[in-house]
Amino acid sequence: MKSTVPRMALSAIAIAVLTFVNTAAAQRNDDNMTRVEVTGSSIRRVATENALPLTTIKAEELVARGLTTMSEVATSLTVGSTNEPVGGGGSGTMINMRGLNTNRTLVLLNGRRLPNEAIGDSSINVDVIPMSAVERVEVLRDGASSIYGTDAIAGVVNFITKRSHTGTTVTGAVVQPERHGGGDQRRVSIVSGWGDLREQGWNVYASLDVQKRSSLLQKDRPNISDPTLIAQLGGNPFSSNTSGSSSSPANFTVYQNGKATTTTGNPYFAAGCKAPYDSQYAIASTKASGAGSKTCILDPDLYPQLLPDNMQATLFSKASLRHGDDKLLTVELLTTESYIDALNPPQIFGAQTDYDKYNPGLRKPLFITKASKYYPGGSGGVPAVAGVTGQDLALTWSMDEVGPAVTDDRQNTHRLAVADQGEFMGWDYKVGLTAAQSKRAVTWKSGFFSTEGIYKGVANGTLNPFGPQDAAGDAYLDSISRDGITYRTARVKYYGPDFNASRPMMELAGGPLVLAVGGDWHKETYRDGTDAVANEVVYKVSGTPGAYPTGSRTVAGLYLEADAPITRQLTLTGAVRADHFSDFGGTVNPKLSVRWQPAQEVMVRGTASTGFRAPTLPELYGTPRTRTPSTGKWDDPLLCPSATPSIPGTGSLSTDPRYAGMDPAKVCNTNLVTLTGANPELQPEKARTLTAGIVLSPVKNMVLSFDVWSINMKGTIAQISEDTIFANLGNYADLFVRNADGTLDYIVKTRLNMGGLRTSGIDTSISYTWPTTGYGKFGVSLDGTYVDSYEGQNEAGGTWVDSVGKPGALATGATSANTYVYRWSTTCAPRGATSSSA
């Protein structure tokens, strides 16, 4: 549950959740007395001695909370806003800690990286993680670049699988919404293992998770589009008193002497837009006069999809073998497949849509002439329309008779991790090798046709835009269908070794000084190809047709960490990591942590660190740089200067004799040429993180923690907007690239290192567990995050704008996302004695 309040009021929070946990799931080992390695550090220590703000959620707690999918786990994190696979998005579920965006949260599986989702190559789709194999989730609410390198600015989420498993466990679930019509889910998990790792020295287990969700359409939830409810919520309910655009049957605009007139209509308007189809797709516009009157409007409740059809399957297997002097060799294999079949309104044609992808913004009228038998009043049976006497008609046509346009967005992930750990010459060591790949393919499943083919079919009289097709029309549609074509395929690969070694070095007053050294080397590759056939379809097409951007890099990192117990009460931990990227150079990031425990019931902690996010391979080498028309109309600041350049149409043609003879239509209040695409000159984003907190245990089995945090970023990577450029011409004069004669060549709109982002707040945690009884365990818990500020700026030195509690709060560097940063978020959930938050 998440809520928003106008100000922080901890004293007003008194939420208790009583939880029953079966005694079979009671705590078997006291982890607090065992030295373990926790997320954010490479040194084994007693868990309660950790100075980092870390939340650990055990598998039994996830079950008690009723969380059965990774999407649900990600959503339940108090510090995480989550982008879920709704509305047809194919990238999956990603974790967005602190609202800093998914590409600034590091997600690990057993302490090692996963391959990014392939098309964006910037974030991890956590749906690939096997829910049934997870033993616990560790959430580090602090920056961790000093250990892990890039991406760990907002924090780290480490999913840790079972060490071993014996026997077979099968679970299943059916989730049925209260109302029928779609959106139901079916889930099954199977975990099976053999061998006792402790007694026999080996174990092998495998887990399989499969879930399937059916599509849910808006028409099956009519209350969502209820105009009365929409108006009550401040929205704009649908009204038929408007102009029709694309519909079936097609609307038309009369052309005279090659130019559009204000005369519009539809051959079936008089019949209430009921054409001789099997179903009625449109309703009549009630606009009284003028352009757009006497037209038909596509039924707004017909196609919108609330949830797409979705399936995902994850297979995880792990083999463990003890060897030598208590060394442990493990091999992990992960393989997944998922798809989202997104239903979209039918493909549309006409001057309101792009004609091709090679020329964004190029729009052509779809004409029918009197030569076609389907011209109104012709031999094809289409009703005549008063005033339509042979003029050319420009159409806006929706292909409803062939059904919705459906895309299949499919992901595959494969990961192999081989690791060995043990002791050698007094050093605790871990070495590993990881190889992983993520692939994503987008296919036109049904309802897609060649745009040029539709135009030709209407022009030569083969296609009927005003009613069902005859046999020749159906055959022609089959010939220009593009269904079944996979038009975009992206692939990301990641492989390389890693190592870590630690040992006590000397005795201090509070215990041994422990030193750890570690590092990793890996290579990343990226390829994203959009076939040239995508230019023929245009509708619902991503990527750049005919472009196959590729990129690769090697990364080498080395870190040192030292844990120094100065006294029994005071411990200092320092870490520093140096990374070298083959494409932009190196970066060094330190971290200092302090832990002071003057009494058993009180612990004070704090951290200070720097972090970074390396530009992704698509940001560096993705979409090719392309000249495209500006999205808005502007005055050229040199050739058509204005006192208010941010307001188009206020400029005047330059009187400078050097530019005499300029055509004002080409430089004043017009679409200028811009350069968009990737930028291989990008540098890393940088961050500074501070935390300070206190952990209290006033009575046995009760833990309270309060942690203040602050994150300050600079050089955020974003694509600059045209509004930002023209509102700050003095800052962005170098983005205007001109020819020798002064004319504009293009305006740079590629991705740039721009402004900053800073956010701060406080995390709270309160938990209490009653002593175990014969009936099980009972507990109460509350986790909360209060965000004091979330400020972004479009450019370095620019104005800071606070976005807490406002839509689009990821606004940074002139970009925004549909997210929301809550002022106060809480999670009230069952918590067993085996989980902790500190």
C-alpha positions in Angstrom: 0.0 0.0 0.0 1.3 3.5 -0.9 -0.1 6.7 0.4 0.7 10.4 0.2 0.5 12.9 3.1 1.2 16.7 3.0 4.0 16.5 5.6 6.0 13.9 7.5 4.1 12.7 10.6 5.8 9.6 12.0 3.9 9.9 15.3 0.6 9.6 13.4 1.6 6.2 12.0 0.3 3.3 14.1 -0.2 0.4 11.7 0.1 -3.2 13.0 -0.2 -6.3 10.9 -0.5 -9.6 12.7 1.1 -12.5 10.9 0.9 -16.2 11.4 3.9 -18.2 10.1 3.7 -22.0 10.3 6.2 -23.5 12.6 7.6 -25.6 9.8 9.0 -22.3 8.4 10.5 -21.3 11.7 14.0 -20.0 11.7 16.4 -22.9 11.5 19.7 -21.0 11.7 20.5 -17.8 13.5 22.1 -15.9 10.7 22.8 -13.0 13.0 25.5 -15.2 14.7 27.0 -16.4 11.4 29.5 -14.4 9.4 28.0 -13.9 6.0 28.6 -11.7 2.9 25.8 -9.2 2.5 24.9 -7.0 -0.5 27.1 -3.9 -0.6 30.2 -5.4 0.9 32.7 -8.1 0.0 33.7 -8.9 3.6 31.9 -11.5 5.6 30.6 -10.2 8.9 27.8 -10.8 11.5 24.7 -9.5 9.8 23.8 -7.3 12.8 27.2 -5.6 12.6 26.5 -4.2 9.1 26.7 -0.4 8.8 24.8 -0.3 5.6 21.0 0.4 5.3 20.0 -3.0 4.2 16.6 -4.8 4.1 16.5 -8.6 3.9 13.2 -10.3 2.9 13.2 -14.1 3.3 11.3 -16.4 0.9 8.8 -17.4 3.6 7.9 -13.7 4.1 7.3 -13.3 0.4 4.9 -16.2 0.7 3.2 -14.8 3.7 2.7 -11.5 1.9 1.0 -13.4 -1.0 3.7 -12.3 -3.5 3.9 -15.0 -6.2 5.6 -13.2 -9.1 8.7 -11.0 -9.5 6.4 -8.2 -10.7 4.6 -8.3 -7.4 7.9 -8.4 -5.4 9.2 -5.4 -7.3 6.0 -3.4 -6.7 6.1 -4.2 -3.0 9.4 -2.5 -2.4 8.8 0.7 -0.5 11.8 2.5 -2.1 10.9 1.3 -5.6 8.5 2.7 -8.2 8.0 0.0 -10.8 7.3 0.0 -14.6 5.1 -3.1 -15.1 4.3 -4.7 -18.4 1.0 -3.1 -19.0 -0.4 -1.4 -22.1 1.6 -3.5 -24.5 5.1 -2.6 -23.3 7.4 -5.5 -24.0 10.4 -4.7 -21.8 9.0 -6.4 -18.7 9.1 -5.4 -15.0 12.0 -3.1 -13.9 12.9 -1.7 -10.5 13.1 2.0 -10.1 14.6 2.9 -6.7 14.2 6.4 -5.3 12.4 7.4 -8.6 15.9 7.8 -10.2 14.8 5.6 -13.2 15.4 1.9 -13.8 18.8 2.4 -15.3 20.2 3.7 -12.0 19.2 0.7 -9.9 21.5 -2.3 -10.0 19.8 -5.7 -10.0 21.9 -8.8 -9.2 21.3 -12.5 -9.1 23.4 -14.2 -6.5 25.7 -11.2 -6.4 26.4 -11.2 -10.1 25.0 -9.2 -13.0 22.2 -10.2 -15.4 22.0 -9.2 -19.0 20.0 -6.1 -19.7 16.7 -6.1 -21.6 17.9 -6.1 -25.2 16.2 -3.2 -26.9 17.0 -0.5 -24.3 20.1 -2.3 -23.0 19.9 -0.2 -19.8 17.8 -2.1 -17.2 17.1 -5.5 -15.9 13.8 -7.2 -16.5 13.3 -8.9 -13.1 10.6 -11.2 -14.6 13.5 -13.4 -15.7 14.4 -14.2 -12.1 13.0 -17.6 -10.8 10.5 -16.8 -8.1 10.4 -20.4 -6.8 14.2 -20.6 -6.4 14.6 -17.4 -4.4 15.7 -17.8 -0.8 15.8 -14.1 0.0 15.9 -10.6 -1.4 18.5 -8.1 -0.1 17.7 -4.4 -0.8 20.6 -2.0 -0.3 19.2 1.5 0.1 22.5 3.2 -0.6 24.9 3.8 -3.5 27.4 1.0 -4.2 29.6 1.9 -7.1 32.7 1.4 -4.8 32.0 -2.4 -5.0 29.9 -3.0 -8.1 30.8 -0.2 -10.5 28.2 1.4 -12.8 24.4 1.7 -12.3 24.3 1.4 -8.5 23.5 5.0 -7.8 20.0 4.6 -6.3 20.8 1.2 -4.7 21.1 -2.5 -5.3 18.5 -5.3 -5.3 20.2 -8.7 -4.9 18.0 -11.8 -5.5 19.6 -14.8 -3.8 18.6 -18.3 -4.7 18.4 -21.4 -2.5 21.7 -22.9 -1.6 20.3 -26.4 -2.1 17.0 -28.2 -2.4 15.8 -31.8 -2.0 12.5 -33.3 -2.8 9.8 -32.0 -5.1 7.5 -29.1 -4.5 4.6 -28.1 -6.8 2.5 -25.0 -6.3 -0.2 -23.5 -8.5 -2.5 -20.6 -8.4 -5.4 -19.2 -10.4 -6.0 -15.4 -10.0 -9.5 -14.4 -11.2 -10.6 -10.8 -11.2 -13.9 -10.1 -9.4 -15.4 -9.3 -12.8 -15.2 -11.6 -15.8 -14.0 -10.7 -19.2 -10.3 -11.1 -19.0 -7.2 -10.4 -16.9 -7.2 -13.8 -15.2 -3.8 -15.5 -14.5 -2.7 -19.0 -14.1 0.6 -19.8 -12.4 2.5 -23.1 -11.7 5.9 -23.6 -10.0 7.9 -26.8 -9.7 11.1 -27.2 -7.7 12.9 -30.5 -7.5 16.3 -31.5 -6.2 18.6 -34.3 -5.3 21.6 -34.8 -3.0 22.4 -33.6 0.5 25.0 -31.0 0.3 26.0 -31.3 3.9 26.0 -35.1 4.2 26.8 -36.2 0.6 28.7 -33.2 -0.6 26.6 -32.5 -3.6 23.2 -31.2 -4.6 21.4 -30.5 -7.9 18.0 -28.8 -8.2 15.9 -27.2 -10.8 12.9 -24.8 -10.6 10.4 -24.0 -13.3 8.0 -21.1 -13.1 5.3 -20.6 -15.7 2.6 -18.0 -15.7 0.0 -16.9 -18.2 -2.3 -13.9 -18.2 -5.2 -13.3 -20.6 -5.9 -10.0 -22.3 -8.3 -7.5 -20.6 -10.1 -5.0 -22.9 -11.5 -1.7 -21.8 -14.9 -2.7 -23.2 -15.0 -5.4 -20.5 -14.7 -2.8 -17.9 -17.3 -0.2 -19.0 -17.0 1.8 -15.8 -13.5 2.9 -16.8 -14.9 4.9 -19.7 -18.1 6.0 -17.9 -18.3 9.7 -18.9 -19.8 10.7 -15.6 -17.0 9.1 -13.6 -14.4 10.6 -15.9 -15.8 14.1 -15.4 -15.9 13.6 -11.6 -12.2 12.8 -11.7 -11.4 15.9 -13.7 -11.0 14.2 -17.1 -12.5 14.9 -20.5 -15.1 12.4 -21.3 -15.7 11.3 -24.9 -18.1 13.5 -26.9 -19.5 12.8 -30.3 -19.6 16.6 -30.9 -16.3 16.5 -32.7 -14.7 15.8 -36.0 -14.2 12.2 -37.2 -10.7 11.2 -38.2 -10.0 7.6 -39.3 -13.0 5.4 -39.3 -14.5 2.4 -41.0 -16.2 3.2 -43.4 -13.7 5.9 -44.3 -14.3 9.6 -43.9 -13.5 11.9 -46.8 -12.5 15.5 -47.5 -13.4 17.0 -50.9 -10.4 18.3 -52.9 -10.9 21.0 -55.6 -8.1 22.0 -58.0 -5.6 20.0 -55.9 -6.5 21.7 -52.6 -8.5 20.6 -49.7 -11.9 22.2 -49.1 -13.9 22.4 -45.9 -16.4 19.9 -47.2 -16.2 16.6 -45.4 -18.4 13.6 -45.0 -19.0 9.9 -45.0 -21.2 7.8 -47.4 -22.9 6.1 -44.4 -23.3 9.2 -42.1 -27.0 9.4 -42.9 -27.4 5.7 -41.9 -25.8 6.4 -38.5 -22.4 5.1 -39.8 -23.8 1.6 -40.1 -22.0 0.2 -43.2 -22.5 -3.4 -44.6 -19.9 -4.9 -42.3 -20.4 -7.8 -40.0 -20.1 -5.3 -37.1 -20.5 -1.6 -36.6 -17.2 0.1 -35.8 -18.2 3.8 -35.9 -20.8 6.3 -34.6 -22.0 9.5 -36.2 -20.4 12.8 -35.4 -22.8 15.3 -34.0 -20.7 18.3 -35.1 -23.2 20.7 -36.7 -21.2 22.3 -39.5 -17.8 23.0 -40.9 -14.8 20.7 -41.6 -15.3 17.4 -39.8 -19.1 17.5 -39.9 -21.1 14.6 -41.4 -18.3 12.2 -40.5 -18.0 9.0 -38.5 -16.0 8.5 -35.3 -14.4 5.2 -34.4 -16.1 3.7 -31.3 -13.7 4.7 -28.5 -14.5 1.6 -26.4 -13.9 -0.9 -29.1 -10.1 -1.5 -28.9 -8.3 -0.1 -25.9 -6.5 -2.8 -24.1 -5.9 -2.5 -20.3 -3.8 -5.7 -20.0 -2.2 -7.5 -22.9 -2.0 -11.3 -23.3 1.2 -12.3 -21.6 3.2 -15.5 -20.8 6.5 -16.0 -19.2 8.5 -19.2 -18.3 11.7 -19.3 -16.3 13.9 -22.4 -15.8 16.7 -22.2 -13.2 19.0 -25.0 -12.3 21.9 -25.1 -9.8 24.5 -27.8 -9.2 26.8 -27.6 -6.1 29.8 -29.8 -5.3 32.0 -29.7 -2.2 35.6 -30.5 -2.9 39.1 -30.2 -1.4 39.2 -28.6 2.1 35.5 -27.5 2.3 35.6 -25.7 -1.0 32.3 -25.3 -3.0 31.9 -25.4 -6.8 28.6 -24.2 -8.2 27.1 -24.1 -11.7 24.0 -22.0 -12.4 21.9 -22.1 -15.6 19.1 -19.7 -16.2 16.9 -19.7 -19.3 13.7 -17.8 -19.9 11.1 -17.0 -22.5 8.3 -14.5 -22.4 6.0 -12.8 -24.7 3.4 -10.0 -24.7 0.8 -9.9 -27.4 -0.4 -6.4 -27.5 -3.7 -5.6 -29.2 -3.8 -2.2 -30.9 -6.5 -0.4 -32.9 -6.5 -1.3 -36.6 -3.9 0.2 -38.9 -5.0 3.6 -40.2 -4.2 5.4 -43.4 -4.5 9.0 -44.5 -3.0 12.4 -44.2 -3.0 12.4 -40.4 -0.4 9.6 -40.2 3.1 9.3 -41.5 3.5 7.8 -44.9 6.8 6.1 -44.3 9.5 5.9 -41.6 12.3 7.1 -43.8 10.7 10.5 -43.9 9.1 11.3 -40.4 6.5 13.9 -40.7 5.8 13.2 -44.4 2.1 12.7 -44.8 0.2 12.0 -48.0 -3.5 12.1 -48.7 -5.1 8.8 -49.5 -7.1 9.6 -52.6 -10.0 7.8 -54.2 -11.1 9.1 -57.6 -14.3 8.7 -59.7 -12.4 6.0 -61.7 -12.9 3.6 -58.8 -16.1 1.6 -58.7 -16.2 2.3 -55.0 -16.5 6.0 -55.4 -19.7 7.2 -53.7 -22.6 6.7 -56.2 -20.5 4.4 -58.4 -21.1 0.8 -59.5 -19.6 -0.7 -56.3 -22.8 0.0 -54.4 -21.4 2.8 -52.1 -24.2 5.4 -51.5 -24.0 8.7 -53.3 -23.4 11.9 -51.3 -24.9 15.2 -52.1 -22.3 17.6 -53.5 -19.8 14.8 -54.3 -19.8 14.9 -58.1 -16.5 13.4 -59.2 -14.0 15.5 -57.2 -11.0 13.8 -55.7 -11.7 12.6 -52.2 -8.9 12.4 -49.5 -9.7 9.6 -47.1 -9.0 8.8 -43.5 -9.5 5.0 -43.2 -9.3 2.6 -40.3 -8.9 -1.1 -41.3 -11.5 -2.4 -38.8 -12.8 -5.1 -41.0 -9.5 -7.1 -40.7 -9.5 -6.8 -36.9 -7.1 -5.2 -34.4 -3.4 -4.9 -35.2 -1.6 -7.3 -32.9 2.2 -7.3 -32.2 4.1 -10.2 -30.6 7.0 -8.9 -28.4 9.1 -11.8 -27.3 12.1 -12.0 -24.9 14.7 -14.8 -24.3 17.4 -14.7 -21.6 20.1 -17.2 -21.0 22.8 -17.0 -18.3 25.5 -19.4 -17.2 27.5 -18.8 -14.0 30.3 -21.0 -12.8 31.8 -20.1 -9.4 34.2 -21.6 -6.8 34.8 -20.5 -3.3 36.8 -21.6 -0.3 40.0 -20.8 1.6 43.6 -20.7 0.2 46.6 -19.8 2.2 44.6 -18.0 4.8 42.5 -16.1 2.2 38.7 -16.5 1.8 38.3 -16.5 -2.0 35.5 -16.4 -4.6 36.1 -16.7 -8.3 33.5 -16.9 -11.1 32.8 -16.8 -14.8 29.5 -15.4 -16.2 28.2 -15.6 -19.7 24.8 -14.2 -20.6 22.6 -13.2 -23.5 19.3 -11.3 -23.8 17.3 -11.3 -27.0 14.1 -9.5 -27.9 12.2 -9.8 -31.2 9.1 -7.9 -32.3 6.7 -9.4 -34.8 3.6 -8.2 -36.6 1.3 -11.0 -35.6 -1.9 -9.9 -37.4 -3.6 -6.8 -39.0 -0.5 -5.2 -40.7 -0.3 -4.1 -44.4 2.0 -2.3 -46.6 1.1 1.4 -46.5 2.1 1.9 -50.2 0.1 -1.1 -51.1 -3.0 0.3 -49.5 -2.6 3.6 -51.3 -2.2 1.8 -54.7 -5.1 -0.6 -54.0 -7.5 2.3 -53.3 -6.2 4.4 -56.3 -6.6 1.5 -58.8 -10.1 0.6 -57.5 -9.2 -2.8 -56.1 -9.9 -1.9 -52.4 -13.2 -0.6 -51.0 -12.6 1.9 -48.2 -16.3 2.2 -47.6 -17.3 -1.4 -47.0 -16.3 -5.0 -47.1 -13.9 -6.3 -49.8 -14.9 -8.5 -52.6 -12.9 -11.6 -53.6 -10.4 -9.5 -55.5 -10.0 -7.1 -52.6 -9.4 -9.9 -50.1 -6.8 -11.5 -52.4 -5.1 -8.1 -52.8 -5.0 -7.6 -49.0 -3.4 -11.0 -48.6 -0.7 -10.0 -51.2 0.3 -6.9 -49.3 0.0 -8.4 -45.8 3.1 -8.1 -43.6 1.8 -10.4 -40.9 4.2 -12.9 -39.4 7.3 -10.8 -40.2 9.8 -10.2 -37.3 10.8 -6.7 -38.2 13.0 -5.9 -35.2 15.5 -8.0 -33.3 17.9 -6.8 -30.6 20.5 -8.8 -28.8 22.7 -8.1 -25.8 25.7 -10.2 -24.7 27.7 -10.1 -21.5 30.6 -12.3 -20.4 33.6 -12.2 -18.2 35.3 -13.4 -14.9 35.3 -11.9 -11.4 37.2 -12.6 -8.2 37.3 -11.6 -4.6 39.7 -12.5 -1.7 39.7 -11.4 1.9 41.6 -12.1 5.1 42.3 -10.7 8.6 45.5 -8.6 8.5 46.1 -7.4 12.0 44.4 -7.1 15.4 42.9 -3.8 16.5 41.2 -2.9 19.7 37.8 -4.0 18.5 38.9 -7.1 16.6 40.8 -8.0 13.4 41.3 -5.6 10.5 40.0 -7.4 7.5 41.1 -6.5 4.0 39.4 -7.5 0.8 40.5 -7.2 -2.8 38.3 -7.9 -5.8 37.7 -7.2 -9.4 36.1 -8.2 -12.6 36.6 -7.9 -16.4 33.7 -8.2 -18.8 32.7 -7.5 -22.4 29.4 -6.2 -23.4 28.0 -6.3 -27.0 24.8 -4.8 -28.4 23.0 -5.1 -31.7 19.6 -3.7 -32.6 18.3 -4.3 -36.1 15.1 -3.0 -37.6 14.5 -4.4 -41.1 13.9 -2.1 -44.0 10.4 -3.7 -44.3 9.4 -1.6 -41.3 9.3 1.4 -43.6 6.4 -0.1 -45.5 4.1 -0.4 -42.4 4.9 2.7 -40.3 2.1 2.0 -37.8 3.2 0.8 -34.3 6.8 0.4 -35.5 9.8 1.1 -33.3 13.4 1.5 -34.4 14.9 3.0 -37.6 14.2 0.9 -40.7 17.3 -0.3 -42.5 19.5 0.5 -39.5 21.5 -2.1 -37.6 23.3 -0.2 -34.9 26.0 -2.1 -33.0 28.3 -1.4 -30.1 30.7 -3.1 -27.8 32.9 -2.3 -24.8 35.2 -3.9 -22.4 35.2 -3.0 -18.7 37.9 -3.7 -16.1 37.4 -2.9 -12.5 39.4 -3.4 -9.3 38.4 -2.6 -5.8 39.8 -2.6 -2.2 37.7 -2.8 0.9 38.9 -2.6 4.5 36.9 -3.2 7.7 38.5 -1.7 10.8 37.0 -2.2 14.3 38.7 0.7 16.0 37.1 -0.3 19.3 34.4 -2.7 20.2 31.9 0.1 19.8 33.3 1.9 16.7 33.9 0.3 13.2 35.1 2.1 10.1 34.8 0.6 6.7 36.4 2.0 3.6 36.2 0.9 -0.1 37.4 2.3 -3.4 36.9 1.0 -6.9 38.6 2.0 -10.1 36.9 1.2 -13.5 38.3 1.5 -17.0 35.8 1.5 -19.9 37.3 1.0 -23.4 35.0 3.7 -24.9 35.3 6.6 -22.6 38.1 6.1 -20.0 38.2 5.6 -16.3 36.5 6.6 -13.1 37.3 6.1 -9.4 34.7 5.9 -6.7 35.3 5.7 -2.9 33.0 5.0 0.0 33.4 5.4 3.7 31.0 3.8 6.3 31.0 4.3 10.1 29.2 2.2 12.7 29.0 3.2 16.4 27.2 1.1 18.9 27.6 2.6 22.4 25.0 0.1 23.8 23.4 -3.1 22.7 20.1 -1.3 22.2 21.5 1.6 20.1 23.5 1.7 16.9 24.4 4.8 14.9 25.6 4.5 11.3 26.5 6.6 8.3 27.9 6.4 4.8 29.4 8.8 2.2 30.2 7.7 -1.3 30.4 8.6 -5.0 28.8 6.8 -7.8 28.4 6.8 -11.6 26.3 5.5 -14.4 28.1 4.8 -17.6 26.3 5.7 -20.8 24.6 2.7 -22.3 25.7 1.2 -25.6 22.5 2.4 -27.3 23.0 5.9 -25.9 26.5 5.8 -27.4 26.0 3.8 -30.6 22.3 3.2 -31.0 19.9 5.0 -33.4 22.1 6.5 -36.2 22.3 10.3 -36.3 19.6 11.4 -38.6 18.4 14.8 -39.9 14.6 15.2 -39.2 12.2 18.1 -39.2 11.8 19.8 -35.8 8.7 18.8 -34.0 7.6 22.4 -33.7 7.8 25.5 -35.8 10.5 28.0 -34.9 12.2 31.2 -36.0 15.8 30.8 -37.1 17.6 32.9 -34.4 20.2 34.2 -36.9 18.2 34.6 -40.1 14.8 35.5 -38.4 15.8 37.0 -35.1 13.2 37.6 -32.4 13.1 39.3 -29.0 11.2 36.3 -27.7 12.7 33.3 -29.6 10.8 30.8 -27.4 7.6 32.0 -29.0 7.4 31.0 -32.7 6.2 33.5 -35.3 7.6 36.5 -33.5 10.7 36.9 -35.5 11.5 39.1 -38.6 13.6 38.4 -41.6 17.2 39.5 -41.0 18.2 42.8 -42.6 21.9 41.8 -42.7 23.0 42.2 -46.3 24.9 39.0 -46.1 21.6 37.1 -45.9 19.7 39.1 -48.5 17.3 37.2 -50.6 16.4 34.6 -47.9 13.0 33.1 -48.3 11.1 34.0 -45.0 9.0 30.8 -45.4 12.2 28.8 -44.9 13.5 30.6 -41.9 10.6 32.1 -40.0 7.9 30.2 -38.2 8.8 26.9 -39.9 10.1 23.4 -39.2 13.9 23.6 -39.0 16.2 20.7 -39.5 17.4 18.8 -36.3 20.0 16.1 -35.8 18.8 13.3 -33.6 20.3 9.9 -32.5 23.1 8.4 -30.4 26.1 10.3 -29.2 29.5 8.5 -28.9 30.9 11.5 -27.0 28.8 11.0 -23.9 30.4 10.9 -20.5 29.2 9.1 -17.3 26.7 10.5 -15.0 28.2 11.2 -11.6 26.6 11.1 -8.1 27.3 11.8 -4.5 25.4 9.9 -1.8 25.1 10.5 1.9 23.2 8.5 4.6 23.0 8.8 8.3 20.8 6.7 10.6 20.1 5.1 13.9 18.9 1.6 14.8 17.1 1.1 18.1 16.1 -2.1 20.0 14.3 -0.8 23.1 12.9 -4.2 23.9 13.7 -7.7 22.9 12.5 -8.7 19.4 11.8 -5.0 18.4 13.8 -3.1 15.9 13.3 0.6 14.9 15.5 2.3 12.3 15.6 5.8 10.9 17.9 6.7 8.0 18.3 10.1 6.4 19.6 9.9 2.8 20.6 12.4 0.1 21.6 11.8 -3.6 23.0 14.5 -5.8 23.6 13.8 -9.5 25.2 15.8 -12.3 25.7 15.4 -16.0 22.5 13.4 -16.4 22.1 12.0 -19.9 19.0 13.1 -21.8 17.8 14.3 -25.2 17.4 18.0 -25.1 14.0 19.4 -26.1 13.4 22.1 -28.6 11.6 24.2 -26.0 14.7 24.1 -23.8 17.0 25.1 -26.7 15.0 28.2 -27.8 14.3 29.3 -24.2 18.1 29.4 -23.5 19.8 30.3 -26.8 22.7 31.8 -25.0 23.5 28.5 -23.4 22.9 26.4 -26.5 24.3 28.5 -29.4 26.8 25.8 -30.1 24.0 23.4 -31.0 23.2 25.4 -34.2 25.5 24.1 -36.9 25.5 26.3 -40.0 26.7 26.2 -43.5 29.3 28.6 -44.9 26.6 31.0 -46.1 25.0 31.2 -42.7 22.1 29.0 -43.5 21.2 26.4 -40.9 22.5 22.9 -41.5 20.9 21.4 -38.4 20.2 21.8 -34.7 21.9 19.2 -32.5 19.2 17.2 -30.5 21.2 14.1 -29.8 21.6 12.8 -26.3 23.8 15.1 -24.1 25.2 15.3 -20.6 22.9 18.0 -19.3 21.6 19.1 -15.9 21.4 17.5 -12.5 19.1 15.7 -10.2 19.0 15.7 -6.4 16.7 14.0 -4.0 16.6 13.5 -0.2 14.4 11.9 2.4 14.2 9.5 5.3 13.6 5.7 5.5 11.9 4.2 8.5 11.3 0.7 9.7 9.5 -0.6 12.7 9.1 -4.4 13.4 8.3 -6.5 16.4 8.0 -10.3 16.7 6.4 -12.0 19.6 8.2 -15.1 21.1 7.4 -18.4 19.3 4.4 -20.3 20.6 2.9 -23.6 19.8 0.6 -21.8 17.3 3.5 -20.2 15.3 4.9 -16.7 15.1 3.1 -13.4 15.2 4.6 -10.1 14.2 4.0 -6.5 13.3 5.9 -4.5 10.8 6.0 -1.1 8.9 8.4 0.2 6.3 8.2 3.7 5.1 10.0 6.2 2.9 9.5 10.0 3.1 10.8 12.0 0.2 11.6 15.6 1.3 12.7 16.8 -2.2 13.1 15.5 -5.7 14.6 18.3 -7.8 15.8 18.3 -11.4 17.3 20.8 -13.8 17.3 20.8 -17.6 20.9 22.1 -17.9 23.9 22.7 -15.7 23.4 25.9 -13.7 19.7 25.9 -14.6 16.7 26.3 -12.4 15.9 23.4 -10.0 12.3 22.2 -10.1 10.9 20.1 -7.3 8.6 17.3 -8.6 7.5 15.4 -5.5 3.9 14.6 -5.7 3.6 15.5 -9.4 3.2 13.4 -12.5 6.2 13.0 -14.7 8.6 13.4 -11.8 11.5 11.9 -13.7 11.9 15.2 -15.5 15.6 15.6 -15.8 17.6 16.9 -18.8 14.4 17.8 -20.7 13.0 14.3 -20.6 10.2 13.0 -18.5 8.5 9.7 -17.7 5.0 8.8 -16.6 5.9 8.1 -13.0 5.0 9.7 -9.7 7.3 10.3 -6.7 5.2 10.0 -3.5 5.9 12.2 -0.6 5.3 9.4 1.8 5.1 5.7 0.9 4.5 2.8 3.3 4.4 -0.9 3.1 2.4 -2.8 5.7 3.0 -6.5 5.2 3.4 -9.8 7.1 6.9 -10.3 8.4 8.3 -13.4 10.0 11.2 -13.6 12.4 13.6 -14.6 9.7 13.6 -11.3 7.9 15.2 -8.1 9.0 15.4 -4.4 8.1 18.3 -2.4 9.4 
